[in-house]
Amino acid sequence: MARIEDLRKLDDTPIERQVEALDEPCRTLLDTIEELLASDDHLWAYGTLTGIRETVRTTRRVSLGQERAIKHIAQRGYADARRRYEGYRGRGR
C-alpha cells in the first residue's frame, strides 16, 4: 500500500497516447480507400468505405473481409451500382 507521502510526489502531467506507426497492409488499404473516395465512380459505397477506414484507423488491423470488400468495390464502378432485379412486378395478380 502506498503511503501519502509517496502519492504527493506524483507528477500530474497528462500521459500522451503513444501512436504506433501503421504497418504496410493498413497503409495500403487506407490509400486504396482514399483513392476510391476521391473518384466519383464509387460514391455508392461511401458509407462502407468510411466505415472500414475508421475501423482500420482505430484497430490498426485489416481483416480478410475488409480486404475482400475493398477489392469488390474497386472492381465495380458507377455503371454497375444499379439495383439488382428483385422479382416479377405483376406477380400474384
C-alpha positions as CSV (number, residue, x, y, z in Angstrom):
1,M,0.0,0.0,0.0
2,A,1.3,3.4,-1.0
3,R,1.9,6.0,1.7
4,I,0.5,9.5,1.4
5,E,4.0,11.0,1.1
6,D,4.6,8.8,-2.0
7,L,1.4,9.9,-3.6
8,R,2.2,13.6,-3.2
9,K,5.3,13.2,-5.3
10,L,3.4,12.0,-8.3
11,D,3.6,14.1,-11.5
12,D,0.3,15.5,-12.7
13,T,1.3,15.9,-16.3
14,P,-1.0,14.1,-18.7
15,I,0.2,10.9,-20.3
16,E,0.3,11.3,-24.1
17,R,-1.1,8.4,-26.1
18,Q,1.7,6.7,-28.0
19,V,0.8,6.4,-31.6
20,E,2.2,3.4,-33.3
21,A,3.1,3.5,-36.9
22,L,0.7,1.8,-39.3
23,D,2.0,-1.4,-40.8
24,E,2.1,-2.0,-44.6
25,P,-1.3,-3.7,-45.1
26,C,-3.1,-0.9,-43.2
27,R,-1.3,1.8,-45.1
28,T,-2.0,0.3,-48.5
29,L,-5.7,-0.3,-47.6
30,L,-6.2,3.2,-46.4
31,D,-4.5,4.6,-49.5
32,T,-6.8,2.5,-51.7
33,I,-9.9,3.7,-49.7
34,E,-8.8,7.3,-50.1
35,E,-8.4,6.8,-53.9
36,L,-11.8,5.2,-54.1
37,L,-13.4,8.1,-52.1
38,A,-11.7,10.7,-54.4
39,S,-13.2,9.2,-57.5
40,D,-16.9,9.8,-58.3
41,D,-17.4,6.3,-59.5
42,H,-17.6,4.8,-56.0
43,L,-19.9,7.2,-54.2
44,W,-22.5,4.5,-53.9
45,A,-20.2,2.7,-51.4
46,Y,-19.3,5.9,-49.3
47,G,-20.8,4.5,-46.1
48,T,-18.9,1.2,-46.4
49,L,-15.6,2.8,-47.3
50,T,-15.7,5.4,-44.5
51,G,-16.7,2.7,-42.0
52,I,-13.8,0.4,-43.0
53,R,-11.4,3.4,-42.9
54,E,-12.4,4.3,-39.4
55,T,-12.2,0.7,-38.2
56,V,-8.8,0.2,-39.6
57,R,-7.5,3.5,-38.1
58,T,-8.9,2.6,-34.7
59,T,-7.9,-1.1,-34.5
60,R,-4.8,-0.9,-36.7
61,R,-5.7,-4.2,-38.2
62,V,-7.0,-5.3,-41.6
63,S,-9.3,-8.3,-41.8
64,L,-9.7,-10.5,-44.8
65,G,-13.4,-9.4,-45.1
66,Q,-12.3,-5.8,-45.3
67,E,-9.8,-6.5,-48.0
68,R,-12.3,-8.5,-49.9
69,A,-14.9,-5.7,-49.6
70,I,-12.5,-3.1,-50.9
71,K,-11.5,-5.3,-53.8
72,H,-15.1,-5.9,-54.8
73,I,-15.9,-2.2,-54.5
74,A,-12.8,-1.3,-56.6
75,Q,-13.9,-3.7,-59.3
76,R,-17.4,-2.2,-59.6
77,G,-17.9,1.3,-60.9
78,Y,-20.8,3.7,-61.1
79,A,-22.4,1.8,-64.0
80,D,-22.6,-1.4,-62.0
81,A,-24.1,0.3,-59.0
82,R,-27.7,-0.1,-60.2
83,R,-30.2,-2.1,-58.1
84,R,-30.5,-5.8,-58.7
85,Y,-33.5,-7.4,-60.2
86,E,-36.0,-8.1,-57.3
87,G,-38.6,-10.3,-58.9
88,Y,-41.7,-10.1,-61.1
89,R,-43.6,-6.9,-60.7
90,G,-47.1,-8.2,-61.5
91,R,-46.8,-11.4,-59.7
92,G,-49.8,-12.5,-57.7
93,R,-52.4,-10.6,-59.6
